[in-house]
């Protein structure tokens, strides 16, 4: 039995399959890169928010400590703390 392949038909099919595979690869690669970037962006935003919150807490702690120190220096606090 002799098989007769039509070269043009096979080349066209292979070309189409190649384009489909190439498109799938390109789309998959783009989605993976976007996913990595979005994860990176999300992490960066979370780190920024945490750093901002830490800065606010440091400022609040400074103000609290300063107010507590001022309170201890006030005559009213000294008078109240001197009662038994």
PyMOL Python script that loads the backbone (N, CA, C, O; Angstrom):
from pymol import cmd

cmd.read_pdbstr("""\
ATOM      1  N   UNK A   1       0.841  -1.171   0.000  1.00  0.00           N
ATOM      2  CA  UNK A   1       0.000   0.000   0.000  1.00  0.00           C
ATOM      3  C   UNK A   1       0.888   1.237   0.000  1.00  0.00           C
ATOM      4  O   UNK A   1       1.795   1.342   0.826  1.00  0.00           O
ATOM      5  N   UNK A   2       0.653   2.138  -0.877  1.00  0.00           N
ATOM      6  CA  UNK A   2       1.429   3.374  -0.997  1.00  0.00           C
ATOM      7  C   UNK A   2       0.568   4.528  -0.484  1.00  0.00           C
ATOM      8  O   UNK A   2      -0.561   4.745  -0.923  1.00  0.00           O
ATOM      9  N   UNK A   3       1.151   5.249   0.456  1.00  0.00           N
ATOM     10  CA  UNK A   3       0.449   6.413   0.994  1.00  0.00           C
ATOM     11  C   UNK A   3       0.872   7.642   0.226  1.00  0.00           C
ATOM     12  O   UNK A   3       2.062   7.893   0.036  1.00  0.00           O
ATOM     13  N   UNK A   4      -0.085   8.390  -0.205  1.00  0.00           N
ATOM     14  CA  UNK A   4       0.204   9.605  -0.949  1.00  0.00           C
ATOM     15  C   UNK A   4      -0.246  10.796  -0.101  1.00  0.00           C
ATOM     16  O   UNK A   4      -1.442  11.038   0.057  1.00  0.00           O
ATOM     17  N   UNK A   5       0.710  11.524   0.433  1.00  0.00           N
ATOM     18  CA  UNK A   5       0.398  12.688   1.261  1.00  0.00           C
ATOM     19  C   UNK A   5       0.421  13.942   0.411  1.00  0.00           C
ATOM     20  O   UNK A   5       1.316  14.139  -0.411  1.00  0.00           O
ATOM     21  N   UNK A   6      -0.547  14.761   0.615  1.00  0.00           N
ATOM     22  CA  UNK A   6      -0.569  16.056  -0.057  1.00  0.00           C
ATOM     23  C   UNK A   6       0.273  17.006   0.783  1.00  0.00           C
ATOM     24  O   UNK A   6      -0.120  17.386   1.885  1.00  0.00           O
ATOM     25  N   UNK A   7       1.413  17.380   0.266  1.00  0.00           N
ATOM     26  CA  UNK A   7       2.370  18.201   1.008  1.00  0.00           C
ATOM     27  C   UNK A   7       1.771  19.551   1.383  1.00  0.00           C
ATOM     28  O   UNK A   7       1.972  20.028   2.500  1.00  0.00           O
ATOM     29  N   UNK A   8       1.050  20.161   0.479  1.00  0.00           N
ATOM     30  CA  UNK A   8       0.471  21.479   0.774  1.00  0.00           C
ATOM     31  C   UNK A   8      -0.534  21.400   1.912  1.00  0.00           C
ATOM     32  O   UNK A   8      -0.570  22.282   2.769  1.00  0.00           O
ATOM     33  N   UNK A   9      -1.353  20.349   1.928  1.00  0.00           N
ATOM     34  CA  UNK A   9      -2.354  20.183   2.978  1.00  0.00           C
ATOM     35  C   UNK A   9      -1.675  19.989   4.324  1.00  0.00           C
ATOM     36  O   UNK A   9      -2.053  20.621   5.310  1.00  0.00           O
ATOM     37  N   UNK A  10      -0.666  19.110   4.367  1.00  0.00           N
ATOM     38  CA  UNK A  10       0.040  18.847   5.617  1.00  0.00           C
ATOM     39  C   UNK A  10       0.799  20.079   6.100  1.00  0.00           C
ATOM     40  O   UNK A  10       0.822  20.372   7.296  1.00  0.00           O
ATOM     41  N   UNK A  11       1.404  20.782   5.187  1.00  0.00           N
ATOM     42  CA  UNK A  11       2.139  21.994   5.574  1.00  0.00           C
ATOM     43  C   UNK A  11       1.184  23.045   6.123  1.00  0.00           C
ATOM     44  O   UNK A  11       1.499  23.727   7.098  1.00  0.00           O
ATOM     45  N   UNK A  12       0.013  23.176   5.497  1.00  0.00           N
ATOM     46  CA  UNK A  12      -0.973  24.138   5.970  1.00  0.00           C
ATOM     47  C   UNK A  12      -1.471  23.754   7.359  1.00  0.00           C
ATOM     48  O   UNK A  12      -1.597  24.608   8.236  1.00  0.00           O
ATOM     49  N   UNK A  13      -1.757  22.462   7.558  1.00  0.00           N
ATOM     50  CA  UNK A  13      -2.218  22.001   8.873  1.00  0.00           C
ATOM     51  C   UNK A  13      -1.151  22.234   9.929  1.00  0.00           C
ATOM     52  O   UNK A  13      -1.448  22.699  11.029  1.00  0.00           O
ATOM     53  N   UNK A  14       0.079  21.912   9.597  1.00  0.00           N
ATOM     54  CA  UNK A  14       1.171  22.123  10.547  1.00  0.00           C
ATOM     55  C   UNK A  14       1.367  23.602  10.838  1.00  0.00           C
ATOM     56  O   UNK A  14       1.640  23.990  11.974  1.00  0.00           O
ATOM     57  N   UNK A  15       1.230  24.406   9.825  1.00  0.00           N
ATOM     58  CA  UNK A  15       1.383  25.845  10.002  1.00  0.00           C
ATOM     59  C   UNK A  15       0.289  26.386  10.928  1.00  0.00           C
ATOM     60  O   UNK A  15       0.558  27.198  11.814  1.00  0.00           O
ATOM     61  N   UNK A  16      -0.934  25.931  10.712  1.00  0.00           N
ATOM     62  CA  UNK A  16      -2.043  26.373  11.562  1.00  0.00           C
ATOM     63  C   UNK A  16      -1.829  25.904  12.994  1.00  0.00           C
ATOM     64  O   UNK A  16      -1.995  26.675  13.939  1.00  0.00           O
ATOM     65  N   UNK A  17      -1.458  24.627  13.150  1.00  0.00           N
ATOM     66  CA  UNK A  17      -1.202  24.102  14.500  1.00  0.00           C
ATOM     67  C   UNK A  17      -0.070  24.875  15.173  1.00  0.00           C
ATOM     68  O   UNK A  17      -0.132  25.176  16.365  1.00  0.00           O
ATOM     69  N   UNK A  18       0.964  25.191  14.394  1.00  0.00           N
ATOM     70  CA  UNK A  18       2.090  25.942  14.934  1.00  0.00           C
ATOM     71  C   UNK A  18       1.638  27.319  15.414  1.00  0.00           C
ATOM     72  O   UNK A  18       2.040  27.769  16.487  1.00  0.00           O
ATOM     73  N   UNK A  19       0.808  27.984  14.625  1.00  0.00           N
ATOM     74  CA  UNK A  19       0.305  29.298  15.022  1.00  0.00           C
ATOM     75  C   UNK A  19      -0.560  29.212  16.278  1.00  0.00           C
ATOM     76  O   UNK A  19      -0.470  30.063  17.163  1.00  0.00           O
ATOM     77  N   UNK A  20      -1.403  28.171  16.347  1.00  0.00           N
ATOM     78  CA  UNK A  20      -2.264  27.995  17.521  1.00  0.00           C
ATOM     79  C   UNK A  20      -1.414  27.766  18.762  1.00  0.00           C
ATOM     80  O   UNK A  20      -1.651  28.374  19.806  1.00  0.00           O
ATOM     81  N   UNK A  21      -0.421  26.885  18.646  1.00  0.00           N
ATOM     82  CA  UNK A  21       0.462  26.607  19.785  1.00  0.00           C
ATOM     83  C   UNK A  21       1.231  27.860  20.179  1.00  0.00           C
ATOM     84  O   UNK A  21       1.382  28.153  21.365  1.00  0.00           O
ATOM     85  N   UNK A  22       1.715  28.597  19.188  1.00  0.00           N
ATOM     86  CA  UNK A  22       2.462  29.827  19.463  1.00  0.00           C
ATOM     87  C   UNK A  22       1.567  30.846  20.178  1.00  0.00           C
ATOM     88  O   UNK A  22       2.000  31.497  21.129  1.00  0.00           O
ATOM     89  N   UNK A  23       0.314  30.981  19.714  1.00  0.00           N
ATOM     90  CA  UNK A  23      -0.626  31.894  20.362  1.00  0.00           C
ATOM     91  C   UNK A  23      -0.894  31.482  21.802  1.00  0.00           C
ATOM     92  O   UNK A  23      -0.891  32.317  22.707  1.00  0.00           O
ATOM     93  N   UNK A  24      -1.128  30.174  22.009  1.00  0.00           N
ATOM     94  CA  UNK A  24      -1.370  29.682  23.370  1.00  0.00           C
ATOM     95  C   UNK A  24      -0.176  29.977  24.266  1.00  0.00           C
ATOM     96  O   UNK A  24      -0.339  30.406  25.408  1.00  0.00           O
ATOM     97  N   UNK A  25       1.025  29.745  23.744  1.00  0.00           N
ATOM     98  CA  UNK A  25       2.237  29.999  24.515  1.00  0.00           C
ATOM     99  C   UNK A  25       2.345  31.475  24.872  1.00  0.00           C
ATOM    100  O   UNK A  25       2.633  31.823  26.018  1.00  0.00           O
ATOM    101  N   UNK A  26       2.116  32.335  23.898  1.00  0.00           N
ATOM    102  CA  UNK A  26       2.213  33.775  24.121  1.00  0.00           C
ATOM    103  C   UNK A  26       1.194  34.242  25.159  1.00  0.00           C
ATOM    104  O   UNK A  26       1.521  35.025  26.051  1.00  0.00           O
ATOM    105  N   UNK A  27      -0.040  33.757  25.036  1.00  0.00           N
ATOM    106  CA  UNK A  27      -1.087  34.152  25.983  1.00  0.00           C
ATOM    107  C   UNK A  27      -0.769  33.637  27.378  1.00  0.00           C
ATOM    108  O   UNK A  27      -0.896  34.369  28.360  1.00  0.00           O
ATOM    109  N   UNK A  28      -0.352  32.364  27.467  1.00  0.00           N
ATOM    110  CA  UNK A  28      -0.019  31.779  28.770  1.00  0.00           C
ATOM    111  C   UNK A  28       1.133  32.526  29.418  1.00  0.00           C
ATOM    112  O   UNK A  28       1.098  32.820  30.613  1.00  0.00           O
ATOM    113  N   UNK A  29       2.156  32.833  28.627  1.00  0.00           N
ATOM    114  CA  UNK A  29       3.311  33.564  29.147  1.00  0.00           C
ATOM    115  C   UNK A  29       2.889  34.940  29.656  1.00  0.00           C
ATOM    116  O   UNK A  29       3.312  35.366  30.731  1.00  0.00           O
ATOM    117  N   UNK A  30       2.060  35.627  28.887  1.00  0.00           N
ATOM    118  CA  UNK A  30       1.595  36.955  29.302  1.00  0.00           C
ATOM    119  C   UNK A  30       0.779  36.875  30.589  1.00  0.00           C
ATOM    120  O   UNK A  30       0.926  37.716  31.476  1.00  0.00           O
ATOM    121  N   UNK A  31      -0.078  35.865  30.687  1.00  0.00           N
ATOM    122  CA  UNK A  31      -0.884  35.712  31.904  1.00  0.00           C
ATOM    123  C   UNK A  31      -0.016  35.415  33.113  1.00  0.00           C
ATOM    124  O   UNK A  31      -0.259  35.940  34.200  1.00  0.00           O
ATOM    125  N   UNK A  32       0.999  34.572  32.928  1.00  0.00           N
ATOM    126  CA  UNK A  32       1.889  34.254  34.043  1.00  0.00           C
ATOM    127  C   UNK A  32       2.677  35.479  34.480  1.00  0.00           C
ATOM    128  O   UNK A  32       2.828  35.733  35.676  1.00  0.00           O
ATOM    129  N   UNK A  33       3.175  36.234  33.518  1.00  0.00           N
ATOM    130  CA  UNK A  33       3.920  37.445  33.868  1.00  0.00           C
ATOM    131  C   UNK A  33       3.018  38.449  34.570  1.00  0.00           C
ATOM    132  O   UNK A  33       3.429  39.099  35.532  1.00  0.00           O
ATOM    133  N   UNK A  34       1.792  38.572  34.085  1.00  0.00           N
ATOM    134  CA  UNK A  34       0.850  39.495  34.710  1.00  0.00           C
ATOM    135  C   UNK A  34       0.520  39.038  36.122  1.00  0.00           C
ATOM    136  O   UNK A  34       0.405  39.857  37.035  1.00  0.00           O
ATOM    137  N   UNK A  35       0.365  37.727  36.303  1.00  0.00           N
ATOM    138  CA  UNK A  35       0.061  37.198  37.634  1.00  0.00           C
ATOM    139  C   UNK A  35       1.206  37.490  38.590  1.00  0.00           C
ATOM    140  O   UNK A  35       0.979  37.892  39.731  1.00  0.00           O
ATOM    141  N   UNK A  36       2.441  37.289  38.128  1.00  0.00           N
ATOM    142  CA  UNK A  36       3.599  37.581  38.978  1.00  0.00           C
ATOM    143  C   UNK A  36       3.639  39.056  39.321  1.00  0.00           C
ATOM    144  O   UNK A  36       3.882  39.430  40.468  1.00  0.00           O
ATOM    145  N   UNK A  37       3.400  39.889  38.323  1.00  0.00           N
ATOM    146  CA  UNK A  37       3.442  41.325  38.548  1.00  0.00           C
ATOM    147  C   UNK A  37       2.342  41.750  39.506  1.00  0.00           C
ATOM    148  O   UNK A  37       2.564  42.572  40.395  1.00  0.00           O
ATOM    149  N   UNK A  38       1.158  41.188  39.322  1.00  0.00           N
ATOM    150  CA  UNK A  38       0.070  41.593  40.200  1.00  0.00           C
ATOM    151  C   UNK A  38       0.342  41.118  41.623  1.00  0.00           C
ATOM    152  O   UNK A  38       0.011  41.821  42.578  1.00  0.00           O
ATOM    153  N   UNK A  39       0.940  39.939  41.781  1.00  0.00           N
ATOM    154  CA  UNK A  39       1.306  39.469  43.120  1.00  0.00           C
ATOM    155  C   UNK A  39       2.364  40.387  43.714  1.00  0.00           C
ATOM    156  O   UNK A  39       2.294  40.752  44.887  1.00  0.00           O
ATOM    157  N   UNK A  40       3.340  40.754  42.900  1.00  0.00           N
ATOM    158  CA  UNK A  40       4.394  41.654  43.357  1.00  0.00           C
ATOM    159  C   UNK A  40       3.810  43.001  43.750  1.00  0.00           C
ATOM    160  O   UNK A  40       4.159  43.563  44.789  1.00  0.00           O
ATOM    161  N   UNK A  41       2.909  43.517  42.903  1.00  0.00           N
ATOM    162  CA  UNK A  41       2.274  44.800  43.208  1.00  0.00           C
ATOM    163  C   UNK A  41       1.464  44.716  44.496  1.00  0.00           C
ATOM    164  O   UNK A  41       1.487  45.634  45.315  1.00  0.00           O
ATOM    165  N   UNK A  42       0.747  43.603  44.666  1.00  0.00           N
ATOM    166  CA  UNK A  42      -0.048  43.424  45.876  1.00  0.00           C
ATOM    167  C   UNK A  42       0.847  43.394  47.105  1.00  0.00           C
ATOM    168  O   UNK A  42       0.543  44.030  48.114  1.00  0.00           O
ATOM    169  N   UNK A  43       1.951  42.654  47.024  1.00  0.00           N
ATOM    170  CA  UNK A  43       2.888  42.590  48.151  1.00  0.00           C
ATOM    171  C   UNK A  43       3.499  43.953  48.439  1.00  0.00           C
ATOM    172  O   UNK A  43       3.641  44.351  49.595  1.00  0.00           O
ATOM    173  N   UNK A  44       3.856  44.662  47.377  1.00  0.00           N
ATOM    174  CA  UNK A  44       4.447  45.991  47.544  1.00  0.00           C
ATOM    175  C   UNK A  44       3.456  46.934  48.223  1.00  0.00           C
ATOM    176  O   UNK A  44       3.838  47.712  49.097  1.00  0.00           O
ATOM    177  N   UNK A  45       2.187  46.866  47.826  1.00  0.00           N
ATOM    178  CA  UNK A  45       1.172  47.710  48.449  1.00  0.00           C
ATOM    179  C   UNK A  45       0.970  47.343  49.915  1.00  0.00           C
ATOM    180  O   UNK A  45       0.801  48.218  50.764  1.00  0.00           O
ATOM    181  N   UNK A  46       0.988  46.037  50.209  1.00  0.00           N
ATOM    182  CA  UNK A  46       0.830  45.607  51.596  1.00  0.00           C
ATOM    183  C   UNK A  46       2.004  46.084  52.442  1.00  0.00           C
ATOM    184  O   UNK A  46       1.814  46.543  53.568  1.00  0.00           O
ATOM    185  N   UNK A  47       3.216  45.976  51.905  1.00  0.00           N
ATOM    186  CA  UNK A  47       4.398  46.443  52.635  1.00  0.00           C
ATOM    187  C   UNK A  47       4.308  47.947  52.863  1.00  0.00           C
ATOM    188  O   UNK A  47       4.623  48.431  53.950  1.00  0.00           O
ATOM    189  N   UNK A  48       3.881  48.690  51.843  1.00  0.00           N
ATOM    190  CA  UNK A  48       3.743  50.143  51.977  1.00  0.00           C
ATOM    191  C   UNK A  48       2.737  50.488  53.072  1.00  0.00           C
ATOM    192  O   UNK A  48       2.985  51.370  53.894  1.00  0.00           O
ATOM    193  N   UNK A  49       1.587  49.782  53.078  1.00  0.00           N
ATOM    194  CA  UNK A  49       0.566  50.046  54.097  1.00  0.00           C
ATOM    195  C   UNK A  49       1.089  49.725  55.491  1.00  0.00           C
ATOM    196  O   UNK A  49       0.831  50.466  56.439  1.00  0.00           O
ATOM    197  N   UNK A  50       1.825  48.621  55.620  1.00  0.00           N
ATOM    198  CA  UNK A  50       2.372  48.241  56.925  1.00  0.00           C
ATOM    199  C   UNK A  50       3.399  49.262  57.385  1.00  0.00           C
ATOM    200  O   UNK A  50       3.412  49.643  58.555  1.00  0.00           O
ATOM    201  N   UNK A  51       4.263  49.711  56.474  1.00  0.00           N
ATOM    202  CA  UNK A  51       5.260  50.721  56.837  1.00  0.00           C
ATOM    203  C   UNK A  51       4.583  52.029  57.241  1.00  0.00           C
ATOM    204  O   UNK A  51       5.018  52.694  58.180  1.00  0.00           O
ATOM    205  N   UNK A  52       3.518  52.394  56.530  1.00  0.00           N
ATOM    206  CA  UNK A  52       2.775  53.608  56.861  1.00  0.00           C
ATOM    207  C   UNK A  52       2.127  53.478  58.235  1.00  0.00           C
ATOM    208  O   UNK A  52       2.149  54.417  59.030  1.00  0.00           O
ATOM    209  N   UNK A  53       1.555  52.314  58.508  1.00  0.00           N
ATOM    210  CA  UNK A  53       0.941  52.072  59.818  1.00  0.00           C
ATOM    211  C   UNK A  53       1.993  52.104  60.922  1.00  0.00           C
ATOM    212  O   UNK A  53       1.744  52.637  62.003  1.00  0.00           O
ATOM    213  N   UNK A  54       3.177  51.534  60.651  1.00  0.00           N
ATOM    214  CA  UNK A  54       4.260  51.553  61.641  1.00  0.00           C
ATOM    215  C   UNK A  54       4.682  52.990  61.935  1.00  0.00           C
ATOM    216  O   UNK A  54       4.920  53.348  63.089  1.00  0.00           O
ATOM    217  N   UNK A  55       4.775  53.814  60.885  1.00  0.00           N
ATOM    218  CA  UNK A  55       5.157  55.216  61.076  1.00  0.00           C
ATOM    219  C   UNK A  55       4.120  55.941  61.936  1.00  0.00           C
ATOM    220  O   UNK A  55       4.473  56.710  62.830  1.00  0.00           O
ATOM    221  N   UNK A  56       2.826  55.686  61.654  1.00  0.00           N
ATOM    222  CA  UNK A  56       1.768  56.309  62.462  1.00  0.00           C
ATOM    223  C   UNK A  56       1.844  55.859  63.914  1.00  0.00           C
ATOM    224  O   UNK A  56       1.674  56.664  64.829  1.00  0.00           O
ATOM    225  N   UNK A  57       2.100  54.569  64.123  1.00  0.00           N
ATOM    226  CA  UNK A  57       2.208  54.059  65.490  1.00  0.00           C
ATOM    227  C   UNK A  57       3.388  54.679  66.225  1.00  0.00           C
ATOM    228  O   UNK A  57       3.287  54.996  67.410  1.00  0.00           O
ATOM    229  N   UNK A  58       4.512  54.853  65.523  1.00  0.00           N
ATOM    230  CA  UNK A  58       5.678  55.493  66.146  1.00  0.00           C
ATOM    231  C   UNK A  58       5.353  56.933  66.535  1.00  0.00           C
ATOM    232  O   UNK A  58       5.729  57.394  67.613  1.00  0.00           O
ATOM    233  N   UNK A  59       4.647  57.641  65.641  1.00  0.00           N
ATOM    234  CA  UNK A  59       4.259  59.019  65.954  1.00  0.00           C
ATOM    235  C   UNK A  59       3.290  59.058  67.130  1.00  0.00           C
ATOM    236  O   UNK A  59       3.410  59.906  68.014  1.00  0.00           O
ATOM    237  N   UNK A  60       2.328  58.135  67.137  1.00  0.00           N
ATOM    238  CA  UNK A  60       1.369  58.073  68.252  1.00  0.00           C
ATOM    239  C   UNK A  60       2.080  57.750  69.562  1.00  0.00           C
ATOM    240  O   UNK A  60       1.763  58.328  70.602  1.00  0.00           O
ATOM    241  N   UNK A  61       3.042  56.825  69.514  1.00  0.00           N
ATOM    242  CA  UNK A  61       3.790  56.460  70.727  1.00  0.00           C
ATOM    243  C   UNK A  61       4.591  57.651  71.228  1.00  0.00           C
ATOM    244  O   UNK A  61       4.679  57.881  72.434  1.00  0.00           O
ATOM    245  N   UNK A  62       5.179  58.411  70.301  1.00  0.00           N
ATOM    246  CA  UNK A  62       5.938  59.599  70.689  1.00  0.00           C
ATOM    247  C   UNK A  62       5.027  60.610  71.386  1.00  0.00           C
ATOM    248  O   UNK A  62       5.369  61.143  72.441  1.00  0.00           O
ATOM    249  N   UNK A  63       3.862  60.867  70.782  1.00  0.00           N
ATOM    250  CA  UNK A  63       2.918  61.826  71.371  1.00  0.00           C
ATOM    251  C   UNK A  63       2.431  61.331  72.725  1.00  0.00           C
ATOM    252  O   UNK A  63       2.351  62.111  73.674  1.00  0.00           O
ATOM    253  N   UNK A  64       2.105  60.046  72.827  1.00  0.00           N
ATOM    254  CA  UNK A  64       1.636  59.475  74.099  1.00  0.00           C
ATOM    255  C   UNK A  64       2.697  59.624  75.183  1.00  0.00           C
ATOM    256  O   UNK A  64       2.401  60.056  76.297  1.00  0.00           O
ATOM    257  N   UNK A  65       3.943  59.261  74.846  1.00  0.00           N
ATOM    258  CA  UNK A  65       5.027  59.373  75.835  1.00  0.00           C
ATOM    259  C   UNK A  65       5.270  60.828  76.235  1.00  0.00           C
ATOM    260  O   UNK A  65       5.521  61.118  77.405  1.00  0.00           O
ATOM    261  N   UNK A  66       5.197  61.735  75.273  1.00  0.00           N
ATOM    262  CA  UNK A  66       5.395  63.150  75.569  1.00  0.00           C
ATOM    263  C   UNK A  66       4.285  63.666  76.489  1.00  0.00           C
ATOM    264  O   UNK A  66       4.549  64.379  77.457  1.00  0.00           O
ATOM    265  N   UNK A  67       3.030  63.291  76.168  1.00  0.00           N
ATOM    266  CA  UNK A  67       1.908  63.724  77.011  1.00  0.00           C
ATOM    267  C   UNK A  67       2.015  63.150  78.418  1.00  0.00           C
ATOM    268  O   UNK A  67       1.725  63.833  79.400  1.00  0.00           O
ATOM    269  N   UNK A  68       2.433  61.890  78.507  1.00  0.00           N
ATOM    270  CA  UNK A  68       2.584  61.270  79.824  1.00  0.00           C
ATOM    271  C   UNK A  68       3.676  61.980  80.630  1.00  0.00           C
ATOM    272  O   UNK A  68       3.535  62.191  81.835  1.00  0.00           O
ATOM    273  N   UNK A  69       4.756  62.341  79.951  1.00  0.00           N
ATOM    274  CA  UNK A  69       5.838  63.062  80.623  1.00  0.00           C
ATOM    275  C   UNK A  69       5.360  64.441  81.081  1.00  0.00           C
ATOM    276  O   UNK A  69       5.661  64.863  82.197  1.00  0.00           O
ATOM    277  N   UNK A  70       4.619  65.141  80.227  1.00  0.00           N
ATOM    278  CA  UNK A  70       4.086  66.456  80.591  1.00  0.00           C
ATOM    279  C   UNK A  70       3.110  66.351  81.756  1.00  0.00           C
ATOM    280  O   UNK A  70       3.083  67.211  82.636  1.00  0.00           O
ATOM    281  N   UNK A  71       2.306  65.286  81.753  1.00  0.00           N
ATOM    282  CA  UNK A  71       1.361  65.078  82.846  1.00  0.00           C
ATOM    283  C   UNK A  71       2.089  64.877  84.165  1.00  0.00           C
ATOM    284  O   UNK A  71       1.689  65.429  85.191  1.00  0.00           O
ATOM    285  N   UNK A  72       3.156  64.089  84.141  1.00  0.00           N
ATOM    286  CA  UNK A  72       3.910  63.828  85.374  1.00  0.00           C
ATOM    287  C   UNK A  72       4.590  65.089  85.897  1.00  0.00           C
ATOM    288  O   UNK A  72       4.833  65.213  87.097  1.00  0.00           O
ATOM    289  N   UNK A  73       4.894  66.017  85.006  1.00  0.00           N
ATOM    290  CA  UNK A  73       5.526  67.268  85.422  1.00  0.00           C
ATOM    291  C   UNK A  73       4.513  68.306  85.905  1.00  0.00           C
ATOM    292  O   UNK A  73       4.892  69.306  86.516  1.00  0.00           O
ATOM    293  N   UNK A  74       3.247  68.077  85.638  1.00  0.00           N
ATOM    294  CA  UNK A  74       2.236  69.075  86.001  1.00  0.00           C
ATOM    295  C   UNK A  74       1.995  69.102  87.508  1.00  0.00           C
ATOM    296  O   UNK A  74       2.082  68.074  88.178  1.00  0.00           O
ATOM    297  N   UNK A  75       1.691  70.289  88.032  1.00  0.00           N
ATOM    298  CA  UNK A  75       1.426  70.425  89.473  1.00  0.00           C
ATOM    299  C   UNK A  75       0.212  69.598  89.910  1.00  0.00           C
ATOM    300  O   UNK A  75       0.202  69.061  91.018  1.00  0.00           O
ATOM    301  N   UNK A  76      -0.798  69.489  89.065  1.00  0.00           N
ATOM    302  CA  UNK A  76      -1.998  68.736  89.440  1.00  0.00           C
ATOM    303  C   UNK A  76      -1.665  67.258  89.628  1.00  0.00           C
ATOM    304  O   UNK A  76      -2.158  66.629  90.564  1.00  0.00           O
ATOM    305  N   UNK A  77      -0.854  66.711  88.771  1.00  0.00           N
ATOM    306  CA  UNK A  77      -0.477  65.295  88.885  1.00  0.00           C
ATOM    307  C   UNK A  77       0.346  65.070  90.150  1.00  0.00           C
ATOM    308  O   UNK A  77       0.164  64.081  90.860  1.00  0.00           O
ATOM    309  N   UNK A  78       1.252  66.004  90.414  1.00  0.00           N
ATOM    310  CA  UNK A  78       2.084  65.879  91.620  1.00  0.00           C
ATOM    311  C   UNK A  78       1.217  65.920  92.878  1.00  0.00           C
ATOM    312  O   UNK A  78       1.463  65.199  93.845  1.00  0.00           O
ATOM    313  N   UNK A  79       0.193  66.784  92.841  1.00  0.00           N
ATOM    314  CA  UNK A  79      -0.685  66.905  93.997  1.00  0.00           C
ATOM    315  C   UNK A  79      -1.506  65.622  94.188  1.00  0.00           C
ATOM    316  O   UNK A  79      -1.654  65.135  95.308  1.00  0.00           O
ATOM    317  N   UNK A  80      -2.036  65.083  93.086  1.00  0.00           N
ATOM    318  CA  UNK A  80      -2.853  63.868  93.163  1.00  0.00           C
ATOM    319  C   UNK A  80      -2.004  62.672  93.555  1.00  0.00           C
ATOM    320  O   UNK A  80      -2.450  61.832  94.336  1.00  0.00           O
ATOM    321  N   UNK A  81      -0.808  62.581  93.038  1.00  0.00           N
ATOM    322  CA  UNK A  81       0.044  61.425  93.348  1.00  0.00           C
ATOM    323  C   UNK A  81       0.613  61.494  94.763  1.00  0.00           C
ATOM    324  O   UNK A  81       1.085  60.483  95.284  1.00  0.00           O
ATOM    325  N   UNK A  82       0.575  62.668  95.393  1.00  0.00           N
ATOM    326  CA  UNK A  82       1.098  62.786  96.764  1.00  0.00           C
ATOM    327  C   UNK A  82       0.090  62.325  97.811  1.00  0.00           C
ATOM    328  O   UNK A  82       0.461  62.100  98.962  1.00  0.00           O
ATOM    329  N   UNK A  83      -1.197  62.178  97.426  1.00  0.00           N
ATOM    330  CA  UNK A  83      -2.201  61.680  98.379  1.00  0.00           C
ATOM    331  C   UNK A  83      -1.983  60.196  98.623  1.00  0.00           C
ATOM    332  O   UNK A  83      -1.651  59.442  97.708  1.00  0.00           O
ATOM    333  N   UNK A  84      -2.177  59.784  99.889  1.00  0.00           N
ATOM    334  CA  UNK A  84      -1.967  58.360 100.227  1.00  0.00           C
ATOM    335  C   UNK A  84      -3.014  57.445  99.710  1.00  0.00           C
ATOM    336  O   UNK A  84      -2.942  56.236  99.930  1.00  0.00           O
TER     337      UNK A  84
END
""", "prot")
cmd.dss("prot")
cmd.show_as("cartoon", "prot")
cmd.util.cbc("prot")
cmd.orient("prot")
